């Protein structure tokens, strides 16, 4: 398999591609042939040496992937093989093959691309966790604000009548003032 390794803390030039043996799924784990890997804040902070939970270099980071299952370990249903999935990896996701515990793997919705699904485990769920769980945001809390999952990304919209304090939610809106389109 091929991996992208952080060889030392610093700028993106510290990322190198290396070959490694294909991992084999152990008990309660699945092996995924990766089609897309998410890149998020934790990965960048790990490369910079600013993420306390990251392994020390040389290491392979990456918290989220999407692809298809090509092998399962003991204790995993065989019908996972061949399914398109996305998964939360907690490191190791910058590789073309990963092994992940079964409880961290989800079937990919047919309407979403692998690239879109690779953004769900960390990027989408972090935004949802911050807004809904920690922020206790619910329907009707902020007039004109709505949050929906469209095309695999969180979209937060606002109306013209949205108060200035609520306009910060536009940061996540694709094609909005923040210019995000990924």
C-alpha positions in Angstrom: 0.0 0.0 0.0 1.0 3.6 -0.3 0.8 6.1 2.6 1.4 9.8 3.0 3.8 10.2 6.0 4.5 13.2 8.1 8.3 12.9 8.3 8.7 15.8 10.8 6.9 18.8 12.0 6.7 21.7 9.6 5.3 22.8 6.3 3.6 20.6 3.7 7.1 19.6 2.3 7.3 17.3 5.4 4.7 15.0 3.8 6.3 12.1 1.8 4.8 9.1 0.0 6.0 5.7 1.1 5.2 2.1 0.4 4.3 -0.2 3.2 3.0 -3.8 3.5 -0.8 -4.2 3.0 -2.5 -4.4 6.5 -4.6 -7.4 7.3 -7.9 -7.0 9.2 -7.8 -8.4 12.7 -10.7 -9.4 15.0 -13.8 -7.2 14.5 -12.1 -5.1 11.8 -12.6 -4.4 8.0 -10.1 -3.5 5.4 -11.0 -0.6 3.1 -9.5 0.2 -0.3 -9.6 4.0 -0.1 -11.0 6.2 -2.8 -10.9 9.5 -0.9 -9.4 10.7 2.4 -10.6 13.7 4.3 -8.2 16.5 5.2 -9.1 18.5 8.3 -7.8 20.8 11.0 -6.4 18.0 13.2 -4.3 16.7 10.3 -2.8 20.1 9.6 -2.1 20.8 13.3 -0.5 17.3 13.6 1.9 18.1 10.7 2.7 21.5 12.4 3.4 19.7 15.7 0.5 21.5 17.4 -2.0 18.6 17.9 -1.4 16.9 21.3 -3.1 13.6 20.5 -1.2 13.0 17.2 1.5 10.3 17.1 5.1 11.5 16.8 6.6 11.6 13.3 7.2 9.7 11.3 3.5 9.0 11.3 0.4 8.6 9.1 -2.5 10.9 10.0 -6.0 11.0 8.5 -9.2 10.6 10.4 -11.7 9.9 7.7 -11.8 7.8 4.5 -14.3 6.5 1.9 -13.9 3.5 -0.3 -14.9 -0.2 -0.5 -14.4 -3.1 1.8 -12.2 -5.8 0.3 -11.6 -8.0 3.4 -12.9 -8.6 6.9 -11.4 -10.1 10.0 -12.8 -12.7 12.4 -16.2 -11.8 13.9 -17.2 -9.5 11.1 -20.1 -10.4 8.7 -18.8 -11.4 5.3 -21.5 -9.3 3.5 -19.4 -6.2 4.1 -17.0 -7.3 1.4 -17.6 -5.3 -1.8 -19.7 -2.6 0.0 -18.9 1.1 -0.5 -18.3 2.6 2.9 -17.0 5.6 4.8 -15.1 5.4 8.1 -13.6 7.2 11.0 -10.0 6.0 11.2 -8.3 8.0 14.0 -5.0 8.2 12.2 -3.8 6.1 9.3 -6.3 7.6 6.8 -3.7 9.0 4.5 -3.2 5.6 2.8 -4.8 3.7 -0.1 -5.6 0.8 2.3 -6.8 1.1 5.9 -8.0 -1.3 8.6 -10.8 0.0 10.8 -12.9 -1.5 13.6 -16.3 -2.5 12.3 -18.1 0.0 14.7 -16.4 2.9 12.9 -17.5 1.9 9.4 -20.8 3.1 7.7 -22.4 2.2 4.3 -21.9 5.0 1.8 -25.2 6.5 0.6 -25.6 6.0 -3.1 -26.4 9.7 -3.6 -23.1 10.9 -2.2 -19.6 10.6 -3.8 -16.6 9.1 -2.0 -15.2 12.6 -1.7 -18.3 13.9 0.0 -18.5 10.9 2.3 -14.8 11.3 3.3 -15.8 14.7 4.8 -18.6 13.3 7.0 -16.8 11.7 10.0 -14.8 14.7 11.2 -15.8 17.8 9.2 -19.6 17.4 9.2 -19.9 15.8 12.6 -17.7 18.4 14.2 -19.9 21.2 12.9 -23.0 19.4 14.0 -21.5 18.6 17.4 -20.5 22.2 18.0 -23.8 23.7 16.8 -26.4 21.3 18.0 -24.8 19.4 21.0 -22.5 21.9 22.6 -24.2 25.0 21.3 -27.7 23.6 21.9 -28.9 25.1 18.6 -32.3 23.9 17.6 -35.0 24.8 15.1 -36.3 28.3 15.7 -33.3 29.4 17.9 -32.0 31.9 15.3 -34.6 33.3 12.9 -33.6 32.7 9.3 -30.9 30.0 10.1 -31.3 26.5 8.7 -28.8 23.6 8.7 -29.1 20.8 6.3 -26.8 18.2 4.7 -26.7 18.8 1.0 -24.4 16.9 -1.3 -22.4 15.6 1.7 -21.5 19.0 3.2 -23.1 21.0 5.9 -24.9 24.0 4.6 -25.9 26.8 6.8 -28.1 29.4 5.2 -29.4 32.8 6.4 -32.1 35.1 5.3 -31.8 38.9 4.7 -33.4 39.4 8.1 -30.8 37.5 10.0 -29.3 39.5 12.8 -25.6 40.4 12.5 -24.6 38.0 15.4 -26.1 35.1 13.5 -24.3 35.9 10.2 -21.2 34.1 11.5 -23.0 30.9 10.5 -22.3 31.9 6.9 -18.7 30.7 7.3 -19.8 27.1 6.5 -22.1 28.0 3.6 -20.7 26.9 0.3 -20.3 29.8 -2.1 -21.0 32.2 0.8 -18.9 35.1 2.0 -16.3 32.7 3.2 -15.9 31.4 -0.3 -15.9 27.8 0.8 -16.7 25.3 -2.0 -15.2 22.1 -0.8 
